[in-house]
């Protein structure tokens, strides 16, 4: 057996910032060297950020990625870090002759091994995901090589993210190659309860590969995707050895005892057990095994379910604001639970002094709603102003006669116009406060309460909005959200005595039905068989289906569920199919 100290760099790259990501790589590699690491593993496509989407179809971008990789390898050596091998993700190209159906330029979701100022090995993702938020057949061609490098006597193989999730491929080949350690750079997006699934997957693949497995995952927000980190290392028997925290950058340094490698340098082909053949490439970086006093491994405590979701939302807001260059946010604060939770998430993400809220009471706003909003401002120290909208609405109504729903929507549109105007004037990012239940049923006003640049609770059902608010109130004193905002019956307050239940069933009933229809894709008869009321099924299906055009125009927001309204769920707007 031989020893190896491995460092997993759980870091937060920025898409397209190749220079900034390279600087980050140098800094984190230096930290790993200071900890005595023998190998550093960065995440999938770290140099370019992930996902880069159609940027990979630009020759200039792929050229910059390849050149950036070579440059950072040389820079590591120039800064005295060249003897520490680094595994890092980037975008490469396959150099294939273009053919119809192949992405322009044949890009590769690649990873490289950097050592002594050079790129000593390159590989690319073999299994390309094409489900949920992933479109990788659109962007990449498949890799067909498994690098295995000997480091202090240990044979280390490299696979990339989805190569763990599919049967066969690099994991099977790693066993045939006799690897002692499989390192896996990842950019695996967060969704609720995925951490348990990931650990079980890593344990199973380690047993299949017959070697220890190190899973390094990205952290941070990128548009609608949240990456939660949760990097981990398991033994060849699938036992957990070390695990990092969630939603935070950190360096997971772990000492491993691994079998010594015995294969000769060179190349050979292996049946990948998925209908393909993979070429194993072996090189030797260092043969001499190490022996040194090992440090105890670190296993960070897992967050509970509500803390996990809340931290995902906070990280999503923080990174969207920071990575897009905003200094502050603004939102309408009504005294209701949705805007209260949104404001609280924003304050936790970027600080209350950078959160601007506007109270916009109308003729139908209740006194307690204004008081609840003012109380939240006092508790959290937000920047606030009051802009009554009655006179603005009256000015519109003098010029055009509106009744019923049109008159209600006018009030929402006046509020949206005021927020967007203040955004233009002061450079604030407008946060939209609608939840997933409202978005599903179309219970929002286009160009009104749906106006904005980012929607923090877009993927949060109303029932979960209440749960998160109650949870957050237990985390600090005084509780940031007034109790009345949580307990009062929800209302848009656009007409006298209005309640959400005038138009919608109770949210605990609605959310169960929406989960089955939207996330599970059950049809009408299946929904009824699952125990939902037939009349309600018909009504809710109609509401969801006819609101598709609204969702297409809604701002992005952090994905926390297995199926969000965005890249996860793509339905035609012009569509005559009706369930039942």
ABEGO torsion letter per residue (X at the ends): XBBBBBBBBBBBBBBGBAAAAAAAAAAAAAAAAAAGBABBBBBBGAAAEOBAEAAAABAAAAAAAAAAAAAAAAAAAAAGAAABBBBBBBBBBAGBBBBBGBBBGGBBBBBBBBBGGBBABBBBBABBBBBEABAAAAABBBBABBBBBBBGGBBBBBBBGAAAABBEEAAAAAAAAGBABBBBBBBBBBBBGAAAAAAAAAAAAAAAAGBBBBBBBBBEBBEABBBAEGBBBBBAAGBBABBBBBGBBBBBBBBBBBBBBABBBEBBBBBAGAGBBBBBBBBBABABBBBBBBBBBBBBBBBBAAAAAAAAAAAAAAAAAAAAGBABBBBBBAGBAAAAAAAAAAAAAAEAAABBBBBBBBAABBAAAAAAAAAAAAAAGBBBBBBBAAAAAAAAAAABBBBEAAAAAAAAAAAAAAAAAAAAAAGBBBBBABBAAAAAAGBBBBGBAABEABBAAAABBAAAAAAAAAAAAAABOBBABBAAAAABBBBAGABBGBBAAAABBBAAAAAAAAAAAAAAGBBAAAAAAAGBBAAAAAAAAAAAAAAAAAAAABBBBBBABABBBEAABBBBABBABBBX
